Amino acid sequence: IPKEVAKIIDNMNVPIFLSKTENDNPLIVIKSFCKTFNVNYAKAEILDMLEALITYDGYRKIYYGSLVSFYQHLHCLISIAYSIYNKKRLDYK
């Protein structure tokens, strides 16, 4: 990607809700998330989110172009988080 775009993404990709300790060791957040939420619940929630966005009929305009891709990325991140939490190896091809 062009340097200008990479710089914009880098500047926007700053975790703002993590403490310094969590930012230094994200495993703290991953473990906390996985202890709090069952994997099936987490995946069901993001599927509900996708469905809510697709069926939304309100006054705000929604850009649908990357919804499925965003869902797939979240699903993958959840799978990886639980894999880390359960110390399993996932092979994605």
C-alpha positions as CSV (number, residue, x, y, z in Angstrom):
1,I,0.0,0.0,0.0
2,P,1.2,3.6,-0.6
3,K,3.2,5.2,2.2
4,E,0.5,7.9,2.7
5,V,-2.2,5.3,3.3
6,A,0.0,3.2,5.6
7,K,0.7,6.3,7.7
8,I,-3.0,7.1,8.0
9,I,-3.8,3.5,9.0
10,D,-0.9,3.5,11.5
11,N,-2.2,6.7,13.1
12,M,-5.7,5.4,13.3
13,N,-4.7,2.0,14.6
14,V,-4.1,3.1,18.2
15,P,-5.9,1.2,21.0
16,I,-7.5,3.8,23.1
17,F,-9.4,1.6,25.6
18,L,-6.4,-0.4,26.8
19,S,-4.4,0.4,29.9
20,K,-0.6,0.7,29.4
21,T,-0.3,-2.8,31.0
22,E,-2.8,-4.3,28.6
23,N,-1.3,-2.5,25.6
24,D,2.1,-3.9,26.6
25,N,0.6,-7.4,27.1
26,P,-2.5,-7.9,25.0
27,L,-2.8,-11.5,26.2
28,I,-4.4,-10.1,29.4
29,V,-7.3,-8.8,27.3
30,I,-7.6,-11.9,25.2
31,K,-7.7,-14.1,28.3
32,S,-10.2,-11.9,30.0
33,F,-12.5,-11.9,26.9
34,C,-12.3,-15.6,26.5
35,K,-13.0,-16.2,30.2
36,T,-16.0,-13.9,30.1
37,F,-17.6,-15.0,26.8
38,N,-18.2,-18.5,25.5
39,V,-16.8,-18.9,21.9
40,N,-20.2,-19.8,20.5
41,Y,-21.8,-16.8,22.2
42,A,-19.1,-14.5,20.8
43,K,-19.6,-15.8,17.2
44,A,-23.4,-15.6,17.6
45,E,-23.1,-12.0,18.6
46,I,-21.1,-10.9,15.6
47,L,-23.5,-12.8,13.4
48,D,-26.4,-10.9,15.0
49,M,-24.5,-7.7,14.4
50,L,-24.1,-8.5,10.7
51,E,-27.8,-9.4,10.4
52,A,-28.8,-6.2,12.2
53,L,-26.8,-4.1,9.8
54,I,-28.1,-5.9,6.8
55,T,-31.7,-5.6,7.8
56,Y,-31.4,-2.0,9.3
57,D,-34.1,0.2,7.9
58,G,-33.4,3.4,9.7
59,Y,-32.5,6.9,8.7
60,R,-28.8,6.5,8.8
61,K,-27.0,5.5,5.6
62,I,-25.0,2.2,5.9
63,Y,-22.2,1.3,3.5
64,Y,-22.6,-2.4,2.8
65,G,-19.5,-2.8,0.7
66,S,-17.3,-4.4,3.3
67,L,-19.8,-5.8,5.8
68,V,-19.2,-9.5,5.0
69,S,-15.4,-9.0,4.9
70,F,-15.6,-7.2,8.3
71,Y,-17.7,-10.1,9.7
72,Q,-15.2,-12.6,8.4
73,H,-12.3,-10.8,9.9
74,L,-14.0,-10.5,13.3
75,H,-14.9,-14.2,13.1
76,C,-11.3,-15.1,12.4
77,L,-10.0,-12.9,15.2
78,I,-12.4,-14.6,17.6
79,S,-11.2,-18.0,16.5
80,I,-7.6,-17.0,16.9
81,A,-8.3,-15.5,20.4
82,Y,-9.9,-18.7,21.6
83,S,-7.1,-20.7,20.0
84,I,-4.5,-18.7,21.9
85,Y,-6.6,-19.0,25.1
86,N,-6.9,-22.8,24.7
87,K,-3.4,-23.1,23.4
88,K,-4.4,-24.8,20.2
89,R,-2.9,-24.4,16.8
90,L,-5.2,-23.3,13.9
91,D,-4.1,-23.9,10.3
92,Y,-5.7,-21.4,8.0
93,K,-5.1,-22.0,4.3
